[in-house]
Amino acid sequence: MKKRFGIVLAIIVALLLTVVPLGQNQSAQAADDSLEKIQKKGVLVMGTSPDYPPYEFQATVKGKSQVVGMDVEIGKKVAKDLGVKLKVKSMSFDSLLVALQTGKVDMIISGMNPTPARRKNVDFTHIYYQGGYSIVINKTDLAKYKNKDSFKGGTLGAQTGSTQYNAIKKQTVGTTSKGMTSQSDLILALQSHKLDGVAMEKPSAEAYVSNNKQLAAIPSNFDLSSDATSSAIAFRKGSTSLVNEVNKTVDSIKKQNLVKKQYLPAAGKYLKTNTVNTSMTHYWKAFLTGIEYTLIITICSVFFGFILGILLSLARMAKGNPFKTALRWLATAYVEFIRGTPMMVQVMFVYFGLGLFVNLPALTSGIIAISLNSGAYIAEYIRGGINSVNIGQTEAARSLGMSNGATMRYVVLPQALKNIWPSLGNEFITLIKDSSIVSIIGVTELIYQSNIVRSDTYRGVAPIVVIMVLYFIMTFTASRILNYFERRMQHD
């Protein structure tokens, strides 16, 4: 039986591993109607990582938080010239290329450097901005650090997947490289002395330093190619007609020098606006939105996970004919596979992998992924609860003429539920916290909103303290409610 189970599991894994490449090959072989598709759709979806001022960052505009910056202005210009509307979709920087290849976004404008490695997977427009690198340090360390060569024995950080991160690994000796997905996380690590310096684009370094008196910027002295210090717009591979059309806009922007004359000054105004009121109470709407989405994800995931858990537990206990045996093998393979893979990977697979076939919104994808994950764990809780019910209960019900289904529904499951209630409560509490994982695909739950506040205010610790308190309030309240029902069940 172990051999057969291994074969089934191997087949499932093989199918999962082949889904993404198959979808990409089909996309690459499609005819180049990229421009026509965008114009027909009427919407151009721009992917970006809004934690990189002045390129892209969050700002409060007329009481609402939105993505602004130099790159957003370029995106608006591109959409206007194409005669379509612009839609900005936020996600972590290292997820952008996957999102582009799986059709979640139509283009990437996020200070992305058109390196040769990236050109193999996506098409780039002409360069729209030429910059350089700086290293941000704590101002108290100005006498200690002069350039990249000063960090021997220390730690330099950069955004994961960026050319700065690769430069640190290749061009420093005796220096530890540290990658993080968020620029605001890097600055927080710097200020808490987890990092000695953070490498980033010069304009971004200047933005952080100008809004934080505790920071300073020094020259990086990295040996860089022109591709590594320039920014271009990325499109899916084979989008020749769309790239050619957008190149006209890029050339126009460069000819009129719009980046330096209009886009950077406009970004600077938003940066100044962000630092006018940086109190956490000023951002109560952002935190409230985060709580709302966190609870929606948790409640929906527990509900669907519970239903799935019941079905899986019954399938795992099925015995008899070959159909029931096959059902038991499949349920066992599913539970073992889900429990043996990280939830973050599952979230990314549902959003990006299944996105090749069905364009699911980020929130829906997050709920599906967490429900599928929760179902596997709840299935084991329920199976254990069913096995804990005395066999005499089943025999008594059968002796009274009750069918197998009725016995399970009216006798066994209610008692099993009472036995596993603490475990189910623990799963609910865990999901409140684990819902934070969906922030990697751009769902605006509590962690995502705290990153917005950190980007808005340049304050690293205060938003973290706030969400810690909010998570504790939610979990403590949920725990008290669950304990109340547990006492009621024990009393009954």
C-alpha positions in Angstrom: 0.0 0.0 0.0 2.9 2.4 0.8 4.2 1.8 -2.7 0.9 2.7 -4.3 0.5 5.7 -2.1 4.0 6.9 -3.2 3.0 6.6 -6.8 -0.2 8.6 -6.4 1.7 11.3 -4.5 4.4 11.4 -7.2 1.8 11.8 -9.9 0.2 14.8 -8.1 3.6 16.5 -7.6 4.5 16.0 -11.2 1.2 17.5 -12.4 1.7 20.5 -10.2 5.2 21.1 -11.4 4.2 21.0 -15.1 1.3 23.4 -14.9 3.2 26.7 -15.0 5.7 25.8 -17.7 2.9 24.5 -19.9 0.9 27.7 -19.5 3.9 29.8 -20.3 4.8 27.9 -23.4 1.2 28.2 -24.7 1.4 32.0 -24.0 4.7 32.4 -25.7 3.5 30.6 -28.8 0.4 32.8 -29.2 0.3 35.3 -32.0 1.4 38.8 -31.2 -1.9 40.6 -30.8 -0.7 42.2 -27.5 -1.6 45.7 -28.5 -4.9 44.8 -29.9 -5.8 42.9 -26.7 -5.0 45.8 -24.4 -7.0 48.3 -26.6 -9.9 45.9 -26.8 -9.9 45.3 -23.0 -9.7 49.1 -22.4 -7.6 48.6 -19.2 -3.9 48.5 -18.7 -2.8 46.7 -15.5 0.4 48.0 -14.1 2.3 45.9 -11.6 4.5 47.7 -9.1 6.0 47.4 -5.6 5.0 50.7 -3.8 7.8 50.9 -1.3 10.5 52.6 -3.5 10.1 56.4 -3.3 10.2 58.4 -5.4 9.6 55.7 -8.1 6.5 54.3 -6.4 5.1 54.6 -2.9 1.9 55.0 -0.9 0.6 58.5 -0.1 -2.6 59.8 1.4 -4.5 61.8 -1.2 -7.8 63.4 -0.3 -8.1 61.1 2.7 -7.4 57.9 0.7 -4.2 56.0 0.4 -3.1 55.4 -3.2 0.1 54.5 -5.1 1.9 57.6 -6.4 5.4 58.4 -7.7 7.4 58.9 -10.8 6.6 55.4 -12.3 2.9 55.9 -11.7 3.0 59.1 -13.7 4.8 57.2 -16.5 2.1 54.5 -16.4 -0.6 57.1 -16.7 1.1 58.6 -19.7 1.4 55.2 -21.4 -2.2 54.3 -20.7 -3.4 57.7 -22.0 -1.4 57.3 -25.3 -2.8 53.8 -25.7 -6.3 55.2 -25.2 -7.1 52.9 -22.2 -7.5 53.3 -18.4 -4.6 52.5 -16.0 -5.1 50.1 -13.1 -2.3 49.8 -10.6 -1.8 46.5 -8.8 0.6 46.3 -5.9 2.7 43.3 -4.8 6.2 42.4 -3.6 9.0 43.2 -6.0 10.1 39.5 -6.3 6.6 38.5 -7.4 6.3 41.0 -10.2 7.9 39.0 -13.0 5.8 35.9 -12.1 2.7 38.1 -12.2 3.6 39.4 -15.6 4.3 35.9 -17.0 1.0 34.5 -15.6 -1.1 37.4 -16.9 -1.9 39.0 -13.6 -0.5 42.3 -14.8 0.1 43.7 -18.3 3.3 45.6 -17.6 5.8 46.3 -14.8 6.9 49.8 -14.0 8.8 49.5 -10.7 12.2 50.9 -11.2 13.1 47.6 -12.8 16.6 47.3 -14.5 16.6 45.6 -17.9 19.4 43.1 -17.2 20.3 40.4 -19.7 18.9 37.7 -17.4 15.5 39.4 -17.3 15.5 40.1 -21.0 15.4 36.3 -21.5 12.0 36.1 -19.8 10.3 39.4 -20.6 10.4 42.2 -23.2 11.6 45.7 -22.2 11.0 49.1 -23.7 13.6 51.7 -24.2 15.2 53.2 -21.1 13.1 55.8 -19.4 15.4 56.8 -16.6 19.1 56.5 -15.9 20.2 56.5 -12.3 22.8 55.0 -10.0 23.2 53.3 -6.7 23.8 54.7 -3.2 24.1 53.0 0.2 21.9 54.3 3.0 23.4 54.1 6.5 22.7 55.4 10.0 24.0 58.9 10.3 26.0 58.0 13.4 28.1 55.6 11.2 29.2 58.3 8.7 32.8 58.2 9.9 32.9 54.4 9.7 31.5 53.8 6.2 32.6 55.5 2.9 31.5 53.0 0.2 30.8 49.3 -0.4 34.4 48.3 0.5 33.9 49.7 4.0 31.4 47.0 5.0 33.9 44.1 5.3 32.8 42.0 8.2 29.4 43.8 8.2 26.0 43.2 6.6 24.6 45.0 3.5 20.9 44.7 2.6 18.9 45.1 -0.6 15.6 44.3 -2.0 15.3 40.6 -3.0 15.5 40.1 -6.7 17.0 43.5 -7.4 20.3 44.2 -9.2 21.6 45.9 -6.0 21.3 42.6 -4.2 23.2 40.8 -6.9 25.8 43.5 -6.9 26.4 43.1 -3.2 26.9 39.3 -3.6 29.3 39.6 -6.5 31.2 42.8 -5.8 31.9 42.8 -2.1 34.5 40.7 -0.1 33.9 39.5 3.4 30.4 41.2 3.5 27.2 39.4 4.3 24.3 40.1 2.0 20.8 40.2 3.3 17.7 40.3 1.0 14.2 41.4 2.0 11.1 41.9 -0.1 10.2 45.3 1.2 12.3 48.5 1.2 10.6 49.7 4.4 11.6 46.4 6.1 15.2 47.1 5.0 15.2 50.6 6.5 13.7 49.2 9.7 16.4 46.6 9.9 19.0 49.3 9.3 17.7 51.5 12.1 17.4 48.6 14.5 21.1 47.7 13.6 20.3 44.4 12.0 22.0 45.8 8.9 24.9 48.1 8.5 23.7 49.6 5.2 21.1 49.3 2.5 21.9 49.5 -1.2 19.3 51.2 -3.4 18.7 53.5 -6.3 20.0 57.0 -5.8 16.6 58.8 -6.0 15.2 56.3 -3.4 18.1 56.8 -1.1 17.7 60.6 -1.3 14.0 60.2 -0.6 14.6 58.2 2.6 17.4 60.4 3.8 15.5 63.6 3.2 12.5 62.4 5.2 14.5 60.7 8.1 17.2 62.8 9.9 18.7 59.7 11.4 19.8 58.4 8.0 22.6 59.3 5.5 23.6 58.2 2.0 27.0 57.4 0.8 28.3 56.5 -2.7 28.2 52.8 -3.5 31.2 52.6 -5.9 29.7 49.5 -7.5 31.1 48.6 -10.9 27.8 48.8 -12.9 26.7 48.3 -16.4 24.3 50.8 -18.0 21.5 48.1 -17.7 22.0 47.8 -14.0 21.5 51.5 -13.4 18.7 52.2 -15.8 14.9 51.6 -15.6 12.6 50.3 -18.3 9.0 49.0 -18.7 8.6 45.3 -18.8 6.0 43.4 -20.9 5.4 39.7 -21.5 7.7 37.9 -23.9 6.6 38.3 -27.4 4.6 41.5 -26.9 6.4 43.2 -29.8 3.5 45.3 -31.1 2.7 46.6 -27.6 6.3 47.3 -26.8 6.8 49.2 -30.1 3.8 51.4 -29.4 4.9 52.1 -25.8 8.4 52.9 -27.0 6.8 56.0 -28.7 5.6 57.2 -25.3 8.9 56.5 -23.7 10.8 58.3 -26.4 8.4 61.3 -26.0 9.0 61.3 -22.2 12.8 61.4 -22.7 12.6 64.0 -25.4 10.6 66.4 -23.3 12.6 65.5 -20.1 9.3 64.9 -18.3 10.9 62.7 -15.6 13.0 65.6 -14.2 10.7 68.4 -15.1 7.4 67.0 -13.9 7.4 63.5 -12.5 10.1 63.7 -9.9 9.0 67.1 -8.5 5.4 65.8 -8.3 6.7 62.7 -6.3 8.6 65.1 -4.0 5.4 66.9 -3.1 3.8 63.7 -2.1 6.8 62.7 0.0 6.5 66.0 1.9 2.8 65.5 2.4 3.4 62.1 3.9 5.5 63.6 6.7 3.0 66.3 7.8 1.0 64.0 10.1 2.7 60.7 10.9 0.6 59.8 14.0 -0.9 56.3 14.0 -4.4 57.7 14.8 -4.2 59.6 11.5 -4.1 56.2 9.7 -7.0 54.5 11.6 -8.9 53.9 8.4 -6.0 51.9 7.0 -5.8 49.7 10.1 -9.6 49.3 10.1 -9.5 48.1 6.5 -6.7 45.7 7.4 -8.8 44.3 10.2 -11.8 43.9 7.9 -9.9 41.9 5.3 -8.2 39.8 7.9 -11.5 38.8 9.5 -13.1 38.1 6.0 -10.2 35.8 5.1 -10.2 34.0 8.4 -14.0 33.5 8.7 -14.4 32.3 5.1 -11.3 30.1 5.3 -12.5 28.4 8.5 -16.0 27.9 7.0 -14.9 26.3 3.8 -12.0 24.6 5.5 -14.4 22.9 7.9 -16.6 21.6 5.1 -13.6 20.3 3.2 -12.2 18.8 6.4 -15.3 16.8 7.0 -15.3 15.4 3.5 -11.6 14.6 3.6 -11.8 12.9 7.0 -14.7 10.7 5.9 -12.9 9.9 2.7 -9.8 8.9 4.7 -11.9 6.5 6.8 -13.7 5.0 3.8 -13.3 1.2 3.5 -14.7 -1.4 1.2 -14.9 -1.5 -2.6 -12.1 -0.3 -4.9 -13.8 3.1 -5.4 -13.7 3.8 -1.6 -10.1 2.6 -1.5 -9.1 5.0 -4.3 -10.9 7.8 -2.5 -9.0 7.1 0.7 -5.7 7.1 -1.2 -6.5 10.4 -2.8 -7.6 12.0 0.4 -4.5 10.8 2.2 -2.3 12.1 -0.6 -4.0 15.5 -0.5 -3.7 15.9 3.3 0.0 14.8 3.3 0.9 17.0 0.4 -0.8 20.1 1.8 0.6 19.6 5.3 4.1 19.0 3.8 4.3 22.3 1.8 4.4 25.9 3.1 1.2 27.9 3.0 3.1 30.8 1.3 3.9 28.5 -1.7 0.3 27.4 -1.8 -1.0 31.0 -1.9 1.4 31.8 -4.7 0.5 28.7 -6.7 -3.3 29.4 -6.5 -2.8 33.0 -7.5 -0.1 32.7 -10.1 -0.4 29.0 -11.2 -4.1 28.7 -11.5 -4.1 32.3 -12.8 -2.8 30.8 -16.1 -6.3 29.4 -16.6 -8.6 31.4 -14.4 -8.0 35.1 -13.6 -8.8 35.0 -9.9 -8.7 38.2 -7.8 -6.0 38.3 -5.1 -8.6 38.1 -2.2 -10.4 35.1 -3.8 -7.1 33.4 -4.4 -6.0 34.0 -0.8 -9.3 32.6 0.6 -9.1 29.5 -1.6 -5.5 28.8 -0.7 -6.0 29.2 3.0 -9.2 27.2 2.9 -7.5 24.3 1.1 -4.7 24.4 3.7 -7.0 24.6 6.7 -9.1 21.8 5.3 -6.2 19.4 5.5 -5.5 20.1 9.1 -9.2 20.2 10.1 -9.6 16.8 8.4 -7.1 15.3 10.9 -8.8 17.0 13.8 -12.1 15.5 12.8 -10.7 12.1 12.1 -9.1 12.0 15.5 -12.4 13.2 17.0 -14.4 10.5 15.3 -12.0 7.8 16.4 -12.3 9.1 20.0 -16.0 8.4 20.1 -16.7 5.1 21.9 -17.5 2.3 19.4 -20.5 1.5 21.6 -22.2 4.7 20.5 -22.2 3.5 16.9 -23.3 0.0 17.8 -26.2 1.4 19.9 -27.3 3.6 17.1 -27.2 0.8 14.6 -29.2 -1.5 16.9 -31.9 1.2 16.9 -32.1 0.9 13.1 -30.2 4.0 12.2 -28.4 4.0 8.9 -24.6 4.5 8.7 -25.2 8.1 7.4 -27.7 8.9 10.2 -25.4 7.4 12.8 -22.5 9.5 11.7 -24.6 12.7 11.4 -26.6 12.5 14.6 -24.5 10.5 16.9 -20.8 10.4 16.1 -20.1 13.8 14.6 -21.8 15.9 17.4 -19.7 14.0 20.0 -16.6 14.3 17.9 -17.1 18.1 17.5 -17.3 18.5 21.3 -14.0 16.6 21.6 -12.1 18.5 18.9 -13.6 22.0 19.8 -10.3 23.2 21.4 -8.4 22.1 18.3 -10.8 23.9 16.0 -10.5 27.0 18.1 -6.8 26.8 17.9 -7.0 26.6 14.1 -9.2 29.7 14.0 -6.8 31.6 16.1 -3.9 30.4 14.0 -5.7 31.5 10.8 -6.2 35.0 12.1 -2.4 35.3 12.2 -1.6 33.2 9.1 -3.9 35.4 7.0 -1.0 37.8 6.9 0.7 35.6 4.3 -1.7 36.8 1.6 -0.1 40.2 1.7 2.5 38.8 -0.7 -0.1 38.8 -3.5 -1.4 42.3 -2.7 -4.4 41.6 -0.5 -5.0 44.6 1.7 -5.1 42.8 5.1 -3.5 44.0 8.3 0.2 43.4 7.4 -0.3 45.0 4.0 -1.9 48.0 5.5 0.9 48.4 8.1 3.4 48.4 5.2 1.4 51.2 3.6 1.6 53.2 6.8 5.3 52.6 7.1 5.9 53.7 3.6 3.7 56.8 4.1 5.3 57.9 7.4 8.9 56.5 7.2 8.2 55.2 10.8 9.3 51.6 11.1 8.4 50.5 14.7 5.2 52.3 15.5 3.0 50.6 12.8 4.4 47.2 13.9 3.4 47.9 17.5 -0.1 48.9 16.4 -0.7 45.7 14.5 0.7 43.6 17.3 -1.9 45.1 19.6 -4.7 44.7 17.0 -3.8 41.1 16.4 -3.8 40.4 20.1 -7.2 42.1 20.5 -8.6 39.9 17.7 -7.1 36.7 18.9 -8.0 37.3 22.6 -11.6 38.2 21.7 -11.9 35.1 19.5 -10.4 32.9 22.3 -12.9 34.2 24.8 -15.8 33.6 22.5 -14.6 30.0 21.7 -14.1 29.3 25.4 -17.7 30.4 26.1 -19.1 27.9 23.6 -16.7 25.2 24.9 -18.1 25.6 28.4 -21.6 25.5 27.0 -20.9 22.2 25.2 -19.3 20.7 28.3 -22.3 21.7 30.4 -24.7 20.1 27.9 
